[in-house]
Structure formats: C-alpha cells, structure tokens
Amino acid sequence: MKNIFEKDYIIIVEGQTDVIACHKFGLSNTVGVMGTALTNDAISKITRFTRRFVLLFDGDKSGRNAAKTSREYLLKHKDYEVIDIPLIYKGTPYDPDDFLNKFGPKKIITSIEKKGFKF
C-alpha cells in the first residue's frame, strides 16, 4: 500500500497473473480485483490511500465492458479521477500479463503519464 500512497494512484487489473506481471515490470502500485468488476467494498478500501484510479483491464470484449462499467461507476463520485488504458495494440486485445511480457512497460507508463499521472 505504500507504493499506492506515494504515487497517489492505483492501477487496477483483473487477475493475479496480471498483478504479478505489473509488479515484475515496476508497476508496484497495482492490485487485482480477481474478477471483472470493482465492488463497493474494494473501492472503500482503496480510497483510504488514493482517489485516483488507472483501469488496466483485459483488451477483450468482457474486459472492455468491465472497464466501462467500472469507469462509469467511479466517475459518479466527483472526487475520483479515472484513467482507462485499453490494452488493444494493432487491433489485437491483450491482457496486462501478455502485453507486458511482449512489449514491456513503456507503452503503459507513457499512457499513464499522458493522462497526467506521474510514474
């Protein structure tokens, strides 16, 4: 949680292997929802550390739908900032684990920084 507090944002992924890959590639402020949607309980725990969210869900249809639902839910709270990074590269959907192992973290970090969050 220290990394989330220091960076003042959290990266949210869907599963355990995505969390492991993110940490392996230096994205240490990452947690997984272990499913496809954020719960009220998870959000209330996260907002003890930050109100800034990066959604890094799978690039497939179900992941994009989950990201859309989560983004819409979070944006109902006016004091939350939300970045959604679609993991679709050259028309191919990726999950964070596969994307990081194939391309490394630079594209994700650049997307985060372009949206105004400091890496």
C-alpha positions in Angstrom: 0.0 0.0 0.0 3.0 2.3 0.5 3.5 2.5 -3.3 -0.1 3.4 -3.9 0.1 6.2 -1.2 3.4 7.5 -2.6 2.3 7.6 -6.2 -1.2 8.8 -5.3 -2.9 6.4 -7.8 -3.7 2.8 -8.1 -3.5 0.5 -11.1 -6.4 -2.0 -11.1 -6.1 -5.2 -13.1 -8.4 -8.2 -13.3 -6.3 -11.2 -12.0 -3.4 -12.5 -10.1 -1.0 -13.1 -13.0 -1.6 -9.5 -14.2 -0.7 -8.2 -10.7 2.5 -10.3 -10.7 3.5 -9.1 -14.2 2.9 -5.5 -13.3 5.0 -5.8 -10.1 7.7 -7.6 -12.1 7.8 -4.7 -14.5 7.9 -1.9 -11.9 4.2 -1.1 -11.7 4.2 -1.8 -8.0 1.1 0.2 -7.2 -1.1 -2.5 -8.8 -3.9 -4.6 -7.3 -6.2 -7.1 -8.9 -10.0 -7.3 -8.4 -9.9 -11.1 -9.1 -12.9 -10.8 -11.4 -14.2 -8.3 -13.9 -15.8 -5.5 -11.8 -14.9 -3.4 -8.8 -17.0 -3.8 -5.7 -18.1 -1.1 -3.2 -16.0 -2.8 -0.5 -12.9 -2.8 -2.7 -13.4 0.9 -3.6 -13.9 1.9 0.0 -10.6 0.2 1.0 -8.7 1.7 -1.9 -9.9 5.3 -1.2 -8.2 5.2 2.1 -5.0 5.5 0.1 -6.0 7.4 -3.1 -8.9 8.6 -5.2 -7.1 8.2 -8.5 -7.6 5.0 -10.5 -5.9 3.5 -13.6 -8.0 0.8 -15.1 -5.8 -1.7 -16.9 -8.3 -4.4 -17.7 -8.0 -7.0 -20.5 -8.4 -5.7 -24.0 -11.0 -8.4 -25.0 -14.8 -7.6 -25.1 -15.5 -8.7 -21.5 -12.5 -6.7 -20.2 -13.5 -3.6 -22.1 -17.1 -4.0 -20.8 -15.8 -4.3 -17.2 -13.6 -1.3 -17.6 -16.5 0.8 -19.0 -18.8 -0.3 -16.1 -16.1 0.4 -13.5 -15.2 3.8 -15.1 -18.8 4.9 -15.2 -19.3 3.8 -11.6 -16.2 5.6 -10.3 -16.9 8.8 -12.2 -20.2 9.1 -10.3 -18.0 10.2 -7.4 -16.9 13.7 -8.3 -13.7 13.5 -6.3 -12.3 10.4 -8.2 -10.0 10.6 -11.2 -10.1 7.7 -13.6 -7.9 6.7 -16.4 -8.8 3.7 -18.6 -6.0 2.2 -20.7 -7.3 -0.1 -23.4 -4.9 -3.0 -24.0 -5.5 -3.3 -27.7 -2.5 -2.9 -29.8 -2.6 -3.0 -33.6 -6.1 -4.5 -33.4 -5.1 -7.3 -31.0 -6.6 -7.4 -27.5 -4.1 -8.3 -24.7 -4.3 -8.9 -21.0 -1.7 -7.0 -18.9 0.4 -10.1 -18.3 0.8 -10.9 -22.0 1.2 -7.2 -23.0 4.0 -6.6 -20.5 5.8 -9.7 -21.4 5.6 -8.9 -25.1 6.1 -5.2 -25.2 7.4 -4.2 -21.7 6.0 -1.4 -19.5 7.0 1.7 -21.6 3.7 2.0 -23.5 1.6 1.6 -20.3 3.8 4.1 -18.4 3.6 6.6 -21.3 -0.2 6.3 -21.4 -0.4 6.9 -17.6 1.8 10.0 -17.9 0.0 11.4 -20.9 -3.2 11.4 -18.7 -1.4 13.5 -16.1 -0.4 10.9 -13.5 3.3 10.8 -12.6 5.0 7.4 -12.8 
